[in-house]
Amino acid sequence: MSIQQNLEHILSRIRAAELRAGRPAGSVRLVAVSKTFPAEDVKACHDAGQRIFGENKVQEGLAKIPSLPPDTEWHLIGPLQRNKVRKALEYFTLIHAVDSLRLARFMDTVAQETGNARILLEVNVGNEDSKFGFFPETLEKEWPELSSLNHLEIAGLMCIPPRWKIRRRRGPISAVSGS
């Protein structure tokens, strides 16, 4: 299947899901994860109509961003280290993985110089020690300070649920939470 055909297939499934959920057409936006793909493949996907791409690493994104037209929207979907915050805020429209108050404070300071930043707070809803993100109770406690950071627009949450195992039983398949 070509990139164009694959994109059309995915978008038709999204539109059908919007319809089933009673959501307005076009209310769900696809973020195509471009990590590990060469810039030529990302450009081909852009040429097919995709405009939002997610990169896992700042440096990998910086290598691709100049290769694509300016109407491309870039999201940083991977973990962000403090030493890469300035570059991330300069080149990425949305940062998906703000996982601590410390990082948010630092980003707010940098954003004061570079312009406001849109972020998602990463929440570890399964309270798993092996995963990053705010534990729900920590987020609740730190919310007043997070929401008062003047240069960060908290656009939503990026949640990390526990791994789901699929077990077959007689009858339909059931999803079971667990590691």
Backbone hydrogen bonds, N-H to C=O, Kabsch-Sander energy under -0.5 kcal/mol:
donor,donor_aa,acceptor,acceptor_aa,energy
6,N,2,S,-2.8
7,L,3,I,-2.7
8,E,4,Q,-2.4
9,H,5,Q,-2.3
10,I,6,N,-2.5
11,L,7,L,-2.8
12,S,8,E,-2.2
13,R,9,H,-1.8
14,I,10,I,-2.2
15,R,11,L,-2.5
16,A,12,S,-2.1
17,A,13,R,-2.1
18,E,14,I,-2.5
19,L,15,R,-2.3
20,R,16,A,-2.5
21,A,17,A,-2.1
22,G,18,E,-0.6
22,G,19,L,-1.1
23,R,18,E,-2.7
27,S,24,P,-1.9
29,R,27,S,-0.5
32,A,30,L,-0.7
32,A,52,I,-2.4
33,V,31,V,-0.6
34,S,32,A,-0.7
34,S,54,G,-2.1
35,K,54,G,-0.8
37,F,34,S,-1.9
41,D,38,P,-0.8
42,V,38,P,-1.8
43,K,39,A,-2.7
44,A,40,E,-2.0
45,C,41,D,-2.0
46,H,42,V,-2.3
47,D,43,K,-2.9
48,A,44,A,-1.2
49,G,46,H,-1.8
50,Q,45,C,-2.0
53,F,51,R,-0.5
53,F,73,E,-2.7
54,G,32,A,-2.4
55,E,75,H,-2.8
61,G,57,K,-2.1
62,L,58,V,-2.6
63,A,59,Q,-1.2
64,K,60,E,-0.8
64,K,61,G,-0.9
65,I,61,G,-2.9
67,S,64,K,-1.8
68,L,64,K,-0.6
68,L,65,I,-1.4
72,T,69,P,-1.7
73,E,51,R,-3.3
74,W,72,T,-0.5
75,H,53,F,-2.9
76,L,94,L,-2.4
77,I,55,E,-3.0
77,I,75,H,-0.7
78,G,55,E,-0.9
80,L,97,A,-0.5
84,K,81,Q,-2.1
85,V,82,R,-1.4
88,A,84,K,-2.4
89,L,85,V,-2.8
90,E,86,R,-1.6
91,Y,87,K,-1.9
92,F,88,A,-2.6
93,T,74,W,-2.7
94,L,74,W,-1.1
95,I,118,R,-2.0
96,H,76,L,-3.3
96,H,94,L,-0.6
98,V,120,L,-2.1
99,D,97,A,-1.0
104,A,100,S,-2.1
105,R,101,L,-2.9
106,F,102,R,-2.0
107,M,103,L,-2.8
108,D,104,A,-2.5
109,T,105,R,-1.9
110,V,106,F,-2.3
111,A,107,M,-3.2
112,Q,108,D,-1.3
113,E,109,T,-0.6
113,E,110,V,-1.4
114,T,110,V,-2.1
115,G,111,A,-2.4
117,A,151,H,-2.3
118,R,93,T,-0.5
119,I,153,E,-2.7
120,L,95,I,-2.4
121,L,156,G,-2.2
122,E,98,V,-2.5
122,E,120,L,-0.5
123,V,121,L,-0.5
123,V,158,M,-2.6
124,N,134,F,-2.6
125,V,123,V,-1.4
126,G,160,I,-1.0
127,N,124,N,-2.1
129,D,127,N,-0.5
131,K,128,E,-1.7
134,F,122,E,-3.1
138,T,135,F,-0.6
139,L,135,F,-2.6
140,E,136,P,-2.2
141,K,137,E,-1.7
142,E,138,T,-2.6
143,W,139,L,-1.4
146,L,142,E,-2.5
147,S,143,W,-3.2
148,S,144,P,-0.6
148,S,145,E,-0.8
149,L,146,L,-1.3
150,N,148,S,-0.6
152,L,149,L,-1.0
153,E,117,A,-3.7
154,I,152,L,-0.8
155,A,119,I,-2.9
155,A,153,E,-1.0
156,G,119,I,-0.7
158,M,121,L,-2.8
159,C,157,L,-0.6
160,I,123,V,-3.1
165,K,176,V,-3.1
167,R,165,K,-0.6
167,R,174,S,-1.9
174,S,167,R,-1.7
176,V,165,K,-2.6
178,G,163,R,-2.1
